[in-house]
Amino acid sequence: MSYVGLVGLGVMGENLALNIASRGFQVSVYNRTREKTERFVQRLPRGSAIVPTYSLEEFVSSLERPRRVILMVKAGRPVDDILDGLAPLLGEGDVVFDCGNSFFRDTERRQEWLARRGITFMGVGVSGGEEGALKGPSVMVGGAPSGFEESRAMWEAIAARVDNEPCAGYMGLRGAGHFVKMTHNGIEYALLQLIAESYDIMTRGLGMSVEDAAQVFREWRDSELGSYLLEITVDALSVVDEETGKPLVELVMDRAEQKGTGKWTSQTAMDVGVPVPNIDAAVSARIMSSLKEQRVNAARLYGGVRTRIEGDRRELLELLRPAYSLAAITSYAQGLALISEASREYGYGTKMLDVVKVWRGGCIIRAKLLHTIIGAYEREPGLVNILFDDEIAGLARELEPSLRELLRRVKTAHIPTPVMDAALNYITSLRRERLPAHVIQALRDRFGAHEYERVDKPGRFHSSWRPGS
Ligand SMILES: NC(=O)c1ccc[n+]([C@@H]2O[C@H](COP(=O)([O-])OP(=O)(O)OC[C@H]3O[C@@H](n4cnc5c(N)ncnc54)[C@H](OP(=O)(O)O)[C@@H]3O)[C@@H](O)[C@H]2O)c1
């Protein structure tokens, strides 16, 4: 009998199954399309702990009780399709782990439905792409605590390890696992856009070659800015197209695609009332990039694009590095503030220290900065925003003038920097005790009688806002 079953042999499912089996847990696999299972098992070495099955009945009856089932299928309708087939075959005490990028509200709906049949449904965020799934992902488990405890040994065995600790953890009740993974992806959107903006400043703005830009990213990678995304940036920029001899990255169409997790993060942040402007800007930037035809037309209509930034290259690069650093810090700050507030509002009971600990290894947004953030949550577990930690505040104060000066210079050219701009506005707004929102309140009261509060006395007030009245 198998310890666990896995449905869905896409790239993630195949690699996760191989990882689980390599850790000594026998795993049964099933895929809707039979040929995929056949091709997968043909490639397996003899004696592998992977058992192919070709119907859901065969799959379920090959599992130890209580049964553990992992779903690794496309998010959305496919998860419901599979559950429609599986639920009648499962029963009291069985646990289903949805490891795809499902929307956390869908997860909560499924949890309620399956709980009525005695089945525990867990929403699990798995990050690290196909390589992570195979060698050690970051695993964010949410749902009933018993559902995590019961198979904790397996999650900890297959996850990445940092400082001898597994990057697998319990993120909280109900949809918390998928919520944390969604926000992880939102931060990932902001960081990817930030790298693209830095590349644009260096190449179009400062006229540097791709090789020279790669060298700057290499220096950042080897410094306190080091991160997985910088590692793969250095690699990617060094790849040359065999056909043309040009850097391959320059031959890639400038239309960024998306699968929805960034958009969900922005939408949810609006619902919860937490500003995540870096993430919003990154989602909008992807949408703008997808409007290629409109951009081509506008380029013709407006003409005169000048991308070269005036000034000394070395000086600008010295500003770019701290600017990048602060934009990255604020991206994590916004995502973490969202998780923290959502946990409070939705009653997830998420421990922020556990979130940042599972992000240290295996996942796409792993970075040296997370060690500083861990220190902040160790000092104050209930921190509302990491920018309120003394050490991080000191760092942000030091970096801010460079971001401001860089953007002042960049704005002399046609170089869009939506995430860097959002980062500067975020920190500038956060540190302003008084914002111009009083003007908005006055106008809302004028046209909609929405009332306003005063700074000098308590209560709600209404005025006509007409001169002389
Ligand atoms: N790729 C990544 O780097 C990554 C990273 C983290 C998380 N994820 C998430 O992990 C999940 C799996 O991703 P993936 O990239 O491996 O592949 P995918 O293309 O998202 O999903 C492929 C799997 O879904 C199955 N499937 C699709 N529609 C189905 C349906 N209606 N009923 C039953 N099965 C159906 C496919 O079965 P057939 O073979 O029969 O079509 C196949 O096994 C997704 O939720 C994805 O968002 C992916």
The ligand as an ORCA input file, in Angstrom:
! r2SCAN-3c Opt
* xyz 0 1
  N       4.903     25.239    -13.095
  C       5.332     25.822    -11.987
  O       6.472     26.329    -11.892
  C       4.458     25.862    -10.768
  C       4.987     26.303     -9.556
  C       4.178     26.280     -8.427
  C       2.868     25.857     -8.515
  N       2.362     25.459     -9.725
  C       0.962     24.994     -9.757
  O       0.973     23.585     -9.752
  C      -0.150     23.057    -10.482
  C       0.355     22.115    -11.553
  O       1.158     22.861    -12.458
  P       1.946     22.239    -13.698
  O       2.779     23.365    -14.242
  O       2.588     20.976    -13.326
  O       0.853     21.828    -14.760
  P      -0.557     22.386    -15.255
  O      -0.455     22.542    -16.723
  O      -1.014     23.567    -14.476
  O      -1.504     21.142    -14.908
  C      -1.329     19.916    -15.580
  C      -2.099     18.826    -14.913
  O      -3.477     19.186    -14.695
  C      -4.292     18.132    -15.204
  N      -5.619     18.601    -15.586
  C      -5.920     19.707    -16.307
  N      -7.260     19.805    -16.455
  C      -7.800     18.752    -15.800
  C      -9.131     18.305    -15.559
  N     -10.179     19.032    -16.000
  N      -9.310     17.172    -14.860
  C      -8.259     16.490    -14.395
  N      -6.984     16.849    -14.559
  C      -6.759     17.962    -15.263
  C      -3.506     17.630    -16.385
  O      -3.982     16.383    -16.771
  P      -3.885     15.904    -18.323
  O      -2.509     15.373    -18.488
  O      -4.945     14.885    -18.447
  O      -4.146     17.128    -19.173
  C      -2.104     17.600    -15.801
  O      -1.897     16.490    -14.995
  C      -0.892     24.299    -11.000
  O      -1.920     24.654    -10.130
  C       0.181     25.370    -11.008
  O      -0.362     26.666    -10.916
  C       3.134     25.433    -10.826
*
